[in-house]
Amino acid sequence: MPWSWEEIRGQGPAVRLFKKALEEGRLAQTYLLVGPEGVGKETCAWILTAHLFCPEGACGECLSCQKLKQGWHPDLLVLAPDMGGLKIQ
């Protein structure tokens, strides 16, 4: 199953920003996704990552997408907050 921007609900402006940046090839060097728990920050980050890594645009089926889904893509380092510090996944 492909990753889809429709998975992110209630974040229309953010989704439009990322979709437009991808279409125009004008992604910023860095994005900071902030907000309360449960608003789709992590989902958004994974969908954006899939669009960047997948030659088909987040197809969900290719080798690159499978590696992302399994959490072992060699070109991706995930940093996540942890109690008392930073956790590298």
PyMOL Python script that loads the backbone (N, CA, C, O; Angstrom):
from pymol import cmd

cmd.read_pdbstr("""\
ATOM      1  N   MET A   1       0.838  -1.184   0.000  1.00  0.00           N
ATOM      2  CA  MET A   1       0.000   0.000   0.000  1.00  0.00           C
ATOM      3  C   MET A   1       0.880   1.244   0.000  1.00  0.00           C
ATOM      4  O   MET A   1       1.791   1.350   0.821  1.00  0.00           O
ATOM      5  N   PRO A   2       0.626   2.181  -0.901  1.00  0.00           N
ATOM      6  CA  PRO A   2       1.438   3.398  -0.936  1.00  0.00           C
ATOM      7  C   PRO A   2       1.144   4.296   0.259  1.00  0.00           C
ATOM      8  O   PRO A   2       0.062   4.264   0.846  1.00  0.00           O
ATOM      9  N   TRP A   3       2.143   5.093   0.591  1.00  0.00           N
ATOM     10  CA  TRP A   3       1.927   6.112   1.609  1.00  0.00           C
ATOM     11  C   TRP A   3       1.167   7.245   0.961  1.00  0.00           C
ATOM     12  O   TRP A   3       1.460   7.622  -0.173  1.00  0.00           O
ATOM     13  N   SER A   4       0.193   7.791   1.666  1.00  0.00           N
ATOM     14  CA  SER A   4      -0.660   8.805   1.070  1.00  0.00           C
ATOM     15  C   SER A   4      -0.799  10.007   1.998  1.00  0.00           C
ATOM     16  O   SER A   4      -0.903   9.866   3.217  1.00  0.00           O
ATOM     17  N   TRP A   5      -0.799  11.182   1.395  1.00  0.00           N
ATOM     18  CA  TRP A   5      -1.000  12.407   2.177  1.00  0.00           C
ATOM     19  C   TRP A   5      -2.381  12.422   2.824  1.00  0.00           C
ATOM     20  O   TRP A   5      -2.593  13.143   3.799  1.00  0.00           O
ATOM     21  N   GLU A   6      -3.322  11.643   2.302  1.00  0.00           N
ATOM     22  CA  GLU A   6      -4.670  11.599   2.866  1.00  0.00           C
ATOM     23  C   GLU A   6      -4.691  10.993   4.268  1.00  0.00           C
ATOM     24  O   GLU A   6      -5.680  11.128   4.989  1.00  0.00           O
ATOM     25  N   GLU A   7      -3.601  10.324   4.657  1.00  0.00           N
ATOM     26  CA  GLU A   7      -3.506   9.775   6.014  1.00  0.00           C
ATOM     27  C   GLU A   7      -3.418  10.885   7.055  1.00  0.00           C
ATOM     28  O   GLU A   7      -3.723  10.662   8.227  1.00  0.00           O
ATOM     29  N   ILE A   8      -3.007  12.069   6.640  1.00  0.00           N
ATOM     30  CA  ILE A   8      -2.825  13.188   7.564  1.00  0.00           C
ATOM     31  C   ILE A   8      -4.091  14.020   7.546  1.00  0.00           C
ATOM     32  O   ILE A   8      -4.404  14.660   6.542  1.00  0.00           O
ATOM     33  N   ARG A   9      -4.810  14.016   8.633  1.00  0.00           N
ATOM     34  CA  ARG A   9      -6.092  14.709   8.718  1.00  0.00           C
ATOM     35  C   ARG A   9      -5.941  16.010   9.514  1.00  0.00           C
ATOM     36  O   ARG A   9      -5.227  16.065  10.515  1.00  0.00           O
ATOM     37  N   GLY A  10      -6.620  17.036   9.050  1.00  0.00           N
ATOM     38  CA  GLY A  10      -6.647  18.295   9.779  1.00  0.00           C
ATOM     39  C   GLY A  10      -5.384  19.130   9.655  1.00  0.00           C
ATOM     40  O   GLY A  10      -5.207  20.097  10.396  1.00  0.00           O
ATOM     41  N   GLN A  11      -4.499  18.768   8.722  1.00  0.00           N
ATOM     42  CA  GLN A  11      -3.245  19.501   8.542  1.00  0.00           C
ATOM     43  C   GLN A  11      -3.098  19.951   7.090  1.00  0.00           C
ATOM     44  O   GLN A  11      -2.023  19.852   6.500  1.00  0.00           O
ATOM     45  N   GLY A  12      -4.199  20.446   6.528  1.00  0.00           N
ATOM     46  CA  GLY A  12      -4.217  20.843   5.128  1.00  0.00           C
ATOM     47  C   GLY A  12      -3.097  21.791   4.719  1.00  0.00           C
ATOM     48  O   GLY A  12      -2.432  21.540   3.714  1.00  0.00           O
ATOM     49  N   PRO A  13      -2.863  22.879   5.469  1.00  0.00           N
ATOM     50  CA  PRO A  13      -1.789  23.799   5.066  1.00  0.00           C
ATOM     51  C   PRO A  13      -0.411  23.125   5.023  1.00  0.00           C
ATOM     52  O   PRO A  13       0.371  23.378   4.106  1.00  0.00           O
ATOM     53  N   ALA A  14      -0.118  22.290   5.984  1.00  0.00           N
ATOM     54  CA  ALA A  14       1.180  21.607   6.018  1.00  0.00           C
ATOM     55  C   ALA A  14       1.294  20.627   4.855  1.00  0.00           C
ATOM     56  O   ALA A  14       2.336  20.558   4.202  1.00  0.00           O
ATOM     57  N   VAL A  15       0.246  19.882   4.595  1.00  0.00           N
ATOM     58  CA  VAL A  15       0.257  18.918   3.491  1.00  0.00           C
ATOM     59  C   VAL A  15       0.441  19.649   2.160  1.00  0.00           C
ATOM     60  O   VAL A  15       1.233  19.224   1.318  1.00  0.00           O
ATOM     61  N   ARG A  16      -0.286  20.740   1.974  1.00  0.00           N
ATOM     62  CA  ARG A  16      -0.146  21.507   0.732  1.00  0.00           C
ATOM     63  C   ARG A  16       1.276  22.044   0.571  1.00  0.00           C
ATOM     64  O   ARG A  16       1.824  22.030  -0.532  1.00  0.00           O
ATOM     65  N   LEU A  17       1.870  22.513   1.658  1.00  0.00           N
ATOM     66  CA  LEU A  17       3.242  23.026   1.615  1.00  0.00           C
ATOM     67  C   LEU A  17       4.209  21.949   1.146  1.00  0.00           C
ATOM     68  O   LEU A  17       5.029  22.185   0.259  1.00  0.00           O
ATOM     69  N   PHE A  18       4.112  20.762   1.744  1.00  0.00           N
ATOM     70  CA  PHE A  18       5.029  19.677   1.374  1.00  0.00           C
ATOM     71  C   PHE A  18       4.779  19.185  -0.046  1.00  0.00           C
ATOM     72  O   PHE A  18       5.731  18.946  -0.790  1.00  0.00           O
ATOM     73  N   LYS A  19       3.524  19.031  -0.432  1.00  0.00           N
ATOM     74  CA  LYS A  19       3.220  18.573  -1.787  1.00  0.00           C
ATOM     75  C   LYS A  19       3.741  19.559  -2.829  1.00  0.00           C
ATOM     76  O   LYS A  19       4.327  19.151  -3.832  1.00  0.00           O
ATOM     77  N   LYS A  20       3.531  20.853  -2.596  1.00  0.00           N
ATOM     78  CA  LYS A  20       4.004  21.867  -3.536  1.00  0.00           C
ATOM     79  C   LYS A  20       5.534  21.874  -3.605  1.00  0.00           C
ATOM     80  O   LYS A  20       6.108  21.963  -4.690  1.00  0.00           O
ATOM     81  N   ALA A  21       6.184  21.780  -2.457  1.00  0.00           N
ATOM     82  CA  ALA A  21       7.650  21.768  -2.426  1.00  0.00           C
ATOM     83  C   ALA A  21       8.196  20.556  -3.188  1.00  0.00           C
ATOM     84  O   ALA A  21       9.182  20.677  -3.915  1.00  0.00           O
ATOM     85  N   LEU A  22       7.566  19.394  -3.027  1.00  0.00           N
ATOM     86  CA  LEU A  22       7.992  18.200  -3.753  1.00  0.00           C
ATOM     87  C   LEU A  22       7.781  18.367  -5.259  1.00  0.00           C
ATOM     88  O   LEU A  22       8.669  18.057  -6.055  1.00  0.00           O
ATOM     89  N   GLU A  23       6.602  18.858  -5.643  1.00  0.00           N
ATOM     90  CA  GLU A  23       6.289  19.034  -7.062  1.00  0.00           C
ATOM     91  C   GLU A  23       7.261  19.994  -7.744  1.00  0.00           C
ATOM     92  O   GLU A  23       7.656  19.784  -8.890  1.00  0.00           O
ATOM     93  N   GLU A  24       7.640  21.051  -7.024  1.00  0.00           N
ATOM     94  CA  GLU A  24       8.511  22.073  -7.604  1.00  0.00           C
ATOM     95  C   GLU A  24       9.993  21.778  -7.392  1.00  0.00           C
ATOM     96  O   GLU A  24      10.850  22.506  -7.892  1.00  0.00           O
ATOM     97  N   GLY A  25      10.296  20.712  -6.651  1.00  0.00           N
ATOM     98  CA  GLY A  25      11.686  20.388  -6.360  1.00  0.00           C
ATOM     99  C   GLY A  25      12.359  21.454  -5.508  1.00  0.00           C
ATOM    100  O   GLY A  25      13.544  21.739  -5.679  1.00  0.00           O
ATOM    101  N   ARG A  26      11.602  22.039  -4.595  1.00  0.00           N
ATOM    102  CA  ARG A  26      12.112  23.148  -3.793  1.00  0.00           C
ATOM    103  C   ARG A  26      11.930  22.886  -2.296  1.00  0.00           C
ATOM    104  O   ARG A  26      11.433  23.740  -1.562  1.00  0.00           O
ATOM    105  N   LEU A  27      12.330  21.720  -1.865  1.00  0.00           N
ATOM    106  CA  LEU A  27      12.266  21.416  -0.437  1.00  0.00           C
ATOM    107  C   LEU A  27      13.314  22.214   0.321  1.00  0.00           C
ATOM    108  O   LEU A  27      14.420  22.438  -0.170  1.00  0.00           O
ATOM    109  N   ALA A  28      12.957  22.630   1.502  1.00  0.00           N
ATOM    110  CA  ALA A  28      13.917  23.312   2.366  1.00  0.00           C
ATOM    111  C   ALA A  28      14.910  22.287   2.902  1.00  0.00           C
ATOM    112  O   ALA A  28      14.665  21.081   2.860  1.00  0.00           O
ATOM    113  N   GLN A  29      16.009  22.778   3.394  1.00  0.00           N
ATOM    114  CA  GLN A  29      17.034  21.903   3.956  1.00  0.00           C
ATOM    115  C   GLN A  29      16.540  21.225   5.225  1.00  0.00           C
ATOM    116  O   GLN A  29      16.903  20.082   5.504  1.00  0.00           O
ATOM    117  N   THR A  30      15.718  21.922   5.990  1.00  0.00           N
ATOM    118  CA  THR A  30      15.261  21.427   7.286  1.00  0.00           C
ATOM    119  C   THR A  30      13.811  21.835   7.522  1.00  0.00           C
ATOM    120  O   THR A  30      13.387  22.925   7.138  1.00  0.00           O
ATOM    121  N   TYR A  31      13.064  20.947   8.156  1.00  0.00           N
ATOM    122  CA  TYR A  31      11.713  21.266   8.616  1.00  0.00           C
ATOM    123  C   TYR A  31      11.611  20.864  10.074  1.00  0.00           C
ATOM    124  O   TYR A  31      12.151  19.834  10.477  1.00  0.00           O
ATOM    125  N   LEU A  32      10.924  21.666  10.860  1.00  0.00           N
ATOM    126  CA  LEU A  32      10.674  21.346  12.258  1.00  0.00           C
ATOM    127  C   LEU A  32       9.174  21.134  12.396  1.00  0.00           C
ATOM    128  O   LEU A  32       8.386  22.063  12.219  1.00  0.00           O
ATOM    129  N   LEU A  33       8.790  19.915  12.710  1.00  0.00           N
ATOM    130  CA  LEU A  33       7.377  19.582  12.869  1.00  0.00           C
ATOM    131  C   LEU A  33       7.036  19.648  14.350  1.00  0.00           C
ATOM    132  O   LEU A  33       7.534  18.851  15.144  1.00  0.00           O
ATOM    133  N   VAL A  34       6.198  20.588  14.713  1.00  0.00           N
ATOM    134  CA  VAL A  34       5.846  20.778  16.119  1.00  0.00           C
ATOM    135  C   VAL A  34       4.344  20.752  16.281  1.00  0.00           C
ATOM    136  O   VAL A  34       3.595  20.986  15.333  1.00  0.00           O
ATOM    137  N   GLY A  35       3.916  20.463  17.497  1.00  0.00           N
ATOM    138  CA  GLY A  35       2.496  20.454  17.816  1.00  0.00           C
ATOM    139  C   GLY A  35       2.213  19.402  18.862  1.00  0.00           C
ATOM    140  O   GLY A  35       3.091  18.621  19.230  1.00  0.00           O
ATOM    141  N   PRO A  36       0.983  19.388  19.340  1.00  0.00           N
ATOM    142  CA  PRO A  36       0.633  18.413  20.363  1.00  0.00           C
ATOM    143  C   PRO A  36       0.678  16.984  19.838  1.00  0.00           C
ATOM    144  O   PRO A  36       0.634  16.752  18.630  1.00  0.00           O
ATOM    145  N   GLU A  37       0.765  16.059  20.734  1.00  0.00           N
ATOM    146  CA  GLU A  37       0.783  14.639  20.378  1.00  0.00           C
ATOM    147  C   GLU A  37      -0.482  14.276  19.616  1.00  0.00           C
ATOM    148  O   GLU A  37      -1.583  14.710  19.955  1.00  0.00           O
ATOM    149  N   GLY A  38      -0.296  13.467  18.575  1.00  0.00           N
ATOM    150  CA  GLY A  38      -1.441  12.936  17.845  1.00  0.00           C
ATOM    151  C   GLY A  38      -1.929  13.766  16.669  1.00  0.00           C
ATOM    152  O   GLY A  38      -2.980  13.459  16.108  1.00  0.00           O
ATOM    153  N   VAL A  39      -1.197  14.812  16.274  1.00  0.00           N
ATOM    154  CA  VAL A  39      -1.671  15.640  15.158  1.00  0.00           C
ATOM    155  C   VAL A  39      -1.100  15.215  13.814  1.00  0.00           C
ATOM    156  O   VAL A  39      -1.466  15.798  12.793  1.00  0.00           O
ATOM    157  N   GLY A  40      -0.214  14.220  13.774  1.00  0.00           N
ATOM    158  CA  GLY A  40       0.282  13.693  12.514  1.00  0.00           C
ATOM    159  C   GLY A  40       1.702  14.076  12.152  1.00  0.00           C
ATOM    160  O   GLY A  40       2.100  13.932  10.996  1.00  0.00           O
ATOM    161  N   LYS A  41       2.471  14.558  13.107  1.00  0.00           N
ATOM    162  CA  LYS A  41       3.853  14.961  12.809  1.00  0.00           C
ATOM    163  C   LYS A  41       4.686  13.790  12.311  1.00  0.00           C
ATOM    164  O   LYS A  41       5.369  13.908  11.294  1.00  0.00           O
ATOM    165  N   GLU A  42       4.641  12.682  13.000  1.00  0.00           N
ATOM    166  CA  GLU A  42       5.447  11.523  12.605  1.00  0.00           C
ATOM    167  C   GLU A  42       4.958  10.946  11.280  1.00  0.00           C
ATOM    168  O   GLU A  42       5.764  10.592  10.420  1.00  0.00           O
ATOM    169  N   THR A  43       3.652  10.853  11.117  1.00  0.00           N
ATOM    170  CA  THR A  43       3.088  10.355   9.862  1.00  0.00           C
ATOM    171  C   THR A  43       3.535  11.239   8.702  1.00  0.00           C
ATOM    172  O   THR A  43       3.931  10.735   7.650  1.00  0.00           O
ATOM    173  N   CYS A  44       3.473  12.542   8.889  1.00  0.00           N
ATOM    174  CA  CYS A  44       3.901  13.481   7.864  1.00  0.00           C
ATOM    175  C   CYS A  44       5.371  13.276   7.529  1.00  0.00           C
ATOM    176  O   CYS A  44       5.743  13.261   6.356  1.00  0.00           O
ATOM    177  N   ALA A  45       6.200  13.121   8.538  1.00  0.00           N
ATOM    178  CA  ALA A  45       7.631  12.922   8.311  1.00  0.00           C
ATOM    179  C   ALA A  45       7.889  11.646   7.512  1.00  0.00           C
ATOM    180  O   ALA A  45       8.734  11.639   6.617  1.00  0.00           O
ATOM    181  N   TRP A  46       7.169  10.564   7.826  1.00  0.00           N
ATOM    182  CA  TRP A  46       7.375   9.304   7.109  1.00  0.00           C
ATOM    183  C   TRP A  46       6.888   9.381   5.671  1.00  0.00           C
ATOM    184  O   TRP A  46       7.520   8.826   4.772  1.00  0.00           O
ATOM    185  N   ILE A  47       5.778  10.061   5.447  1.00  0.00           N
ATOM    186  CA  ILE A  47       5.262  10.195   4.081  1.00  0.00           C
ATOM    187  C   ILE A  47       6.217  11.046   3.247  1.00  0.00           C
ATOM    188  O   ILE A  47       6.509  10.704   2.101  1.00  0.00           O
ATOM    189  N   LEU A  48       6.698  12.135   3.805  1.00  0.00           N
ATOM    190  CA  LEU A  48       7.661  12.971   3.103  1.00  0.00           C
ATOM    191  C   LEU A  48       8.939  12.176   2.800  1.00  0.00           C
ATOM    192  O   LEU A  48       9.475  12.254   1.695  1.00  0.00           O
ATOM    193  N   THR A  49       9.417  11.419   3.778  1.00  0.00           N
ATOM    194  CA  THR A  49      10.610  10.591   3.585  1.00  0.00           C
ATOM    195  C   THR A  49      10.391   9.578   2.466  1.00  0.00           C
ATOM    196  O   THR A  49      11.268   9.378   1.626  1.00  0.00           O
ATOM    197  N   ALA A  50       9.229   8.943   2.456  1.00  0.00           N
ATOM    198  CA  ALA A  50       8.927   7.962   1.412  1.00  0.00           C
ATOM    199  C   ALA A  50       8.934   8.614   0.032  1.00  0.00           C
ATOM    200  O   ALA A  50       9.423   8.022  -0.930  1.00  0.00           O
ATOM    201  N   HIS A  51       8.401   9.817  -0.071  1.00  0.00           N
ATOM    202  CA  HIS A  51       8.405  10.520  -1.355  1.00  0.00           C
ATOM    203  C   HIS A  51       9.825  10.852  -1.796  1.00  0.00           C
ATOM    204  O   HIS A  51      10.115  10.864  -2.992  1.00  0.00           O
ATOM    205  N   LEU A  52      10.696  11.115  -0.856  1.00  0.00           N
ATOM    206  CA  LEU A  52      12.082  11.449  -1.193  1.00  0.00           C
ATOM    207  C   LEU A  52      12.901  10.220  -1.578  1.00  0.00           C
ATOM    208  O   LEU A  52      13.764  10.303  -2.452  1.00  0.00           O
ATOM    209  N   PHE A  53      12.639   9.083  -0.936  1.00  0.00           N
ATOM    210  CA  PHE A  53      13.449   7.886  -1.150  1.00  0.00           C
ATOM    211  C   PHE A  53      12.934   6.991  -2.267  1.00  0.00           C
ATOM    212  O   PHE A  53      13.715   6.259  -2.875  1.00  0.00           O
ATOM    213  N   CYS A  54      11.653   7.032  -2.547  1.00  0.00           N
ATOM    214  CA  CYS A  54      11.041   6.116  -3.512  1.00  0.00           C
ATOM    215  C   CYS A  54      11.125   6.679  -4.928  1.00  0.00           C
ATOM    216  O   CYS A  54      10.737   7.824  -5.160  1.00  0.00           O
ATOM    217  N   PRO A  55      11.627   5.888  -5.876  1.00  0.00           N
ATOM    218  CA  PRO A  55      11.690   6.366  -7.263  1.00  0.00           C
ATOM    219  C   PRO A  55      10.308   6.545  -7.891  1.00  0.00           C
ATOM    220  O   PRO A  55      10.168   7.246  -8.894  1.00  0.00           O
ATOM    221  N   GLU A  56       9.296   5.919  -7.308  1.00  0.00           N
ATOM    222  CA  GLU A  56       7.929   6.026  -7.836  1.00  0.00           C
ATOM    223  C   GLU A  56       7.077   7.029  -7.066  1.00  0.00           C
ATOM    224  O   GLU A  56       5.910   7.227  -7.404  1.00  0.00           O
ATOM    225  N   GLY A  57       7.632   7.661  -6.046  1.00  0.00           N
ATOM    226  CA  GLY A  57       6.867   8.639  -5.271  1.00  0.00           C
ATOM    227  C   GLY A  57       6.039   8.020  -4.171  1.00  0.00           C
ATOM    228  O   GLY A  57       4.831   8.248  -4.107  1.00  0.00           O
ATOM    229  N   ALA A  58       6.660   7.239  -3.300  1.00  0.00           N
ATOM    230  CA  ALA A  58       5.996   6.622  -2.145  1.00  0.00           C
ATOM    231  C   ALA A  58       5.022   5.527  -2.548  1.00  0.00           C
ATOM    232  O   ALA A  58       3.876   5.511  -2.099  1.00  0.00           O
ATOM    233  N   CYS A  59       5.481   4.608  -3.400  1.00  0.00           N
ATOM    234  CA  CYS A  59       4.615   3.527  -3.894  1.00  0.00           C
ATOM    235  C   CYS A  59       4.230   2.533  -2.799  1.00  0.00           C
ATOM    236  O   CYS A  59       3.154   1.935  -2.841  1.00  0.00           O
ATOM    237  N   GLY A  60       5.116   2.366  -1.824  1.00  0.00           N
ATOM    238  CA  GLY A  60       4.848   1.423  -0.746  1.00  0.00           C
ATOM    239  C   GLY A  60       5.256  -0.005  -1.045  1.00  0.00           C
ATOM    240  O   GLY A  60       5.180  -0.861  -0.164  1.00  0.00           O
ATOM    241  N   GLU A  61       5.687  -0.282  -2.268  1.00  0.00           N
ATOM    242  CA  GLU A  61       5.984  -1.652  -2.667  1.00  0.00           C
ATOM    243  C   GLU A  61       7.437  -1.904  -3.065  1.00  0.00           C
ATOM    244  O   GLU A  61       7.919  -3.030  -2.937  1.00  0.00           O
ATOM    245  N   CYS A  62       8.133  -0.893  -3.540  1.00  0.00           N
ATOM    246  CA  CYS A  62       9.499  -1.094  -4.033  1.00  0.00           C
ATOM    247  C   CYS A  62      10.452  -1.418  -2.874  1.00  0.00           C
ATOM    248  O   CYS A  62      10.085  -1.334  -1.702  1.00  0.00           O
ATOM    249  N   LEU A  63      11.671  -1.787  -3.234  1.00  0.00           N
ATOM    250  CA  LEU A  63      12.660  -2.152  -2.230  1.00  0.00           C
ATOM    251  C   LEU A  63      12.927  -1.006  -1.256  1.00  0.00           C
ATOM    252  O   LEU A  63      13.043  -1.224  -0.050  1.00  0.00           O
ATOM    253  N   SER A  64      13.022   0.199  -1.779  1.00  0.00           N
ATOM    254  CA  SER A  64      13.269   1.356  -0.931  1.00  0.00           C
ATOM    255  C   SER A  64      12.130   1.550   0.079  1.00  0.00           C
ATOM    256  O   SER A  64      12.381   1.772   1.263  1.00  0.00           O
ATOM    257  N   CYS A  65      10.901   1.468  -0.384  1.00  0.00           N
ATOM    258  CA  CYS A  65       9.737   1.610   0.507  1.00  0.00           C
ATOM    259  C   CYS A  65       9.701   0.490   1.545  1.00  0.00           C
ATOM    260  O   CYS A  65       9.394   0.728   2.714  1.00  0.00           O
ATOM    261  N   GLN A  66      10.013  -0.721   1.116  1.00  0.00           N
ATOM    262  CA  GLN A  66      10.018  -1.844   2.053  1.00  0.00           C
ATOM    263  C   GLN A  66      11.072  -1.645   3.140  1.00  0.00           C
ATOM    264  O   GLN A  66      10.822  -1.922   4.313  1.00  0.00           O
ATOM    265  N   LYS A  67      12.245  -1.164   2.747  1.00  0.00           N
ATOM    266  CA  LYS A  67      13.292  -0.895   3.740  1.00  0.00           C
ATOM    267  C   LYS A  67      12.846   0.179   4.718  1.00  0.00           C
ATOM    268  O   LYS A  67      13.101   0.070   5.918  1.00  0.00           O
ATOM    269  N   LEU A  68      12.178   1.224   4.213  1.00  0.00           N
ATOM    270  CA  LEU A  68      11.676   2.272   5.103  1.00  0.00           C
ATOM    271  C   LEU A  68      10.640   1.707   6.074  1.00  0.00           C
ATOM    272  O   LEU A  68      10.690   1.982   7.273  1.00  0.00           O
ATOM    273  N   LYS A  69       9.712   0.927   5.555  1.00  0.00           N
ATOM    274  CA  LYS A  69       8.660   0.352   6.408  1.00  0.00           C
ATOM    275  C   LYS A  69       9.232  -0.566   7.477  1.00  0.00           C
ATOM    276  O   LYS A  69       8.703  -0.640   8.586  1.00  0.00           O
ATOM    277  N   GLN A  70      10.314  -1.267   7.147  1.00  0.00           N
ATOM    278  CA  GLN A  70      10.927  -2.179   8.103  1.00  0.00           C
ATOM    279  C   GLN A  70      11.916  -1.477   9.023  1.00  0.00           C
ATOM    280  O   GLN A  70      12.422  -2.073   9.974  1.00  0.00           O
ATOM    281  N   GLY A  71      12.188  -0.209   8.735  1.00  0.00           N
ATOM    282  CA  GLY A  71      13.044   0.574   9.611  1.00  0.00           C
ATOM    283  C   GLY A  71      14.529   0.327   9.456  1.00  0.00           C
ATOM    284  O   GLY A  71      15.289   0.549  10.399  1.00  0.00           O
ATOM    285  N   TRP A  72      14.960  -0.126   8.295  1.00  0.00           N
ATOM    286  CA  TRP A  72      16.399  -0.382   8.126  1.00  0.00           C
ATOM    287  C   TRP A  72      16.962   0.138   6.814  1.00  0.00           C
ATOM    288  O   TRP A  72      17.884  -0.458   6.258  1.00  0.00           O
ATOM    289  N   HIS A  73      16.421   1.236   6.314  1.00  0.00           N
ATOM    290  CA  HIS A  73      16.987   1.827   5.104  1.00  0.00           C
ATOM    291  C   HIS A  73      18.374   2.372   5.434  1.00  0.00           C
ATOM    292  O   HIS A  73      18.518   3.139   6.386  1.00  0.00           O
ATOM    293  N   PRO A  74      19.402   1.990   4.664  1.00  0.00           N
ATOM    294  CA  PRO A  74      20.774   2.377   5.009  1.00  0.00           C
ATOM    295  C   PRO A  74      21.052   3.876   4.894  1.00  0.00           C
ATOM    296  O   PRO A  74      22.038   4.361   5.448  1.00  0.00           O
ATOM    297  N   ASP A  75      20.204   4.612   4.187  1.00  0.00           N
ATOM    298  CA  ASP A  75      20.434   6.042   4.007  1.00  0.00           C
ATOM    299  C   ASP A  75      19.601   6.907   4.944  1.00  0.00           C
ATOM    300  O   ASP A  75      19.517   8.120   4.751  1.00  0.00           O
ATOM    301  N   LEU A  76      18.989   6.304   5.949  1.00  0.00           N
ATOM    302  CA  LEU A  76      18.121   7.051   6.853  1.00  0.00           C
ATOM    303  C   LEU A  76      18.543   6.840   8.302  1.00  0.00           C
ATOM    304  O   LEU A  76      18.719   5.710   8.759  1.00  0.00           O
ATOM    305  N   LEU A  77      18.700   7.935   9.001  1.00  0.00           N
ATOM    306  CA  LEU A  77      18.964   7.911  10.439  1.00  0.00           C
ATOM    307  C   LEU A  77      17.821   8.647  11.109  1.00  0.00           C
ATOM    308  O   LEU A  77      17.590   9.823  10.830  1.00  0.00           O
ATOM    309  N   VAL A  78      17.109   7.970  11.983  1.00  0.00           N
ATOM    310  CA  VAL A  78      15.965   8.563  12.663  1.00  0.00           C
ATOM    311  C   VAL A  78      16.370   8.941  14.080  1.00  0.00           C
ATOM    312  O   VAL A  78      16.845   8.108  14.852  1.00  0.00           O
ATOM    313  N   LEU A  79      16.170  10.212  14.403  1.00  0.00           N
ATOM    314  CA  LEU A  79      16.397  10.696  15.762  1.00  0.00           C
ATOM    315  C   LEU A  79      15.028  10.953  16.374  1.00  0.00           C
ATOM    316  O   LEU A  79      14.193  11.632  15.777  1.00  0.00           O
ATOM    317  N   ALA A  80      14.802  10.417  17.552  1.00  0.00           N
ATOM    318  CA  ALA A  80      13.501  10.576  18.199  1.00  0.00           C
ATOM    319  C   ALA A  80      13.696  10.958  19.656  1.00  0.00           C
ATOM    320  O   ALA A  80      14.650  10.516  20.296  1.00  0.00           O
ATOM    321  N   PRO A  81      12.786  11.786  20.185  1.00  0.00           N
ATOM    322  CA  PRO A  81      12.901  12.144  21.594  1.00  0.00           C
ATOM    323  C   PRO A  81      12.677  10.931  22.486  1.00  0.00           C
ATOM    324  O   PRO A  81      11.919  10.022  22.151  1.00  0.00           O
ATOM    325  N   ASP A  82      13.343  10.940  23.608  1.00  0.00           N
ATOM    326  CA  ASP A  82      13.210   9.866  24.588  1.00  0.00           C
ATOM    327  C   ASP A  82      13.225  10.522  25.952  1.00  0.00           C
ATOM    328  O   ASP A  82      13.697  11.651  26.086  1.00  0.00           O
ATOM    329  N   MET A  83      12.732   9.858  26.942  1.00  0.00           N
ATOM    330  CA  MET A  83      12.760  10.403  28.293  1.00  0.00           C
ATOM    331  C   MET A  83      14.200  10.658  28.703  1.00  0.00           C
ATOM    332  O   MET A  83      14.993   9.720  28.798  1.00  0.00           O
ATOM    333  N   GLY A  84      14.542  11.896  28.944  1.00  0.00           N
ATOM    334  CA  GLY A  84      15.868  12.223  29.429  1.00  0.00           C
ATOM    335  C   GLY A  84      16.923  12.392  28.367  1.00  0.00           C
ATOM    336  O   GLY A  84      18.098  12.528  28.707  1.00  0.00           O
ATOM    337  N   GLY A  85      16.570  12.392  27.107  1.00  0.00           N
ATOM    338  CA  GLY A  85      17.596  12.577  26.095  1.00  0.00           C
ATOM    339  C   GLY A  85      17.111  12.293  24.709  1.00  0.00           C
ATOM    340  O   GLY A  85      15.910  12.332  24.442  1.00  0.00           O
ATOM    341  N   LEU A  86      18.023  12.009  23.831  1.00  0.00           N
ATOM    342  CA  LEU A  86      17.713  11.743  22.442  1.00  0.00           C
ATOM    343  C   LEU A  86      17.963  10.289  22.135  1.00  0.00           C
ATOM    344  O   LEU A  86      19.000   9.742  22.509  1.00  0.00           O
ATOM    345  N   LYS A  87      17.036   9.664  21.466  1.00  0.00           N
ATOM    346  CA  LYS A  87      17.151   8.248  21.141  1.00  0.00           C
ATOM    347  C   LYS A  87      17.363   8.110  19.641  1.00  0.00           C
ATOM    348  O   LYS A  87      16.638   8.717  18.852  1.00  0.00           O
ATOM    349  N   ILE A  88      18.336   7.329  19.249  1.00  0.00           N
ATOM    350  CA  ILE A  88      18.586   7.042  17.845  1.00  0.00           C
ATOM    351  C   ILE A  88      17.950   5.699  17.525  1.00  0.00           C
ATOM    352  O   ILE A  88      18.271   4.680  18.137  1.00  0.00           O
ATOM    353  N   GLN A  89      17.045   5.715  16.560  1.00  0.00           N
ATOM    354  CA  GLN A  89      16.342   4.475  16.192  1.00  0.00           C
ATOM    355  C   GLN A  89      17.024   3.822  15.034  1.00  0.00           C
ATOM    356  O   GLN A  89      16.587   2.768  14.574  1.00  0.00           O
TER     357      GLN A  89
END
""", "prot")
cmd.dss("prot")
cmd.show_as("cartoon", "prot")
cmd.util.cbc("prot")
cmd.orient("prot")
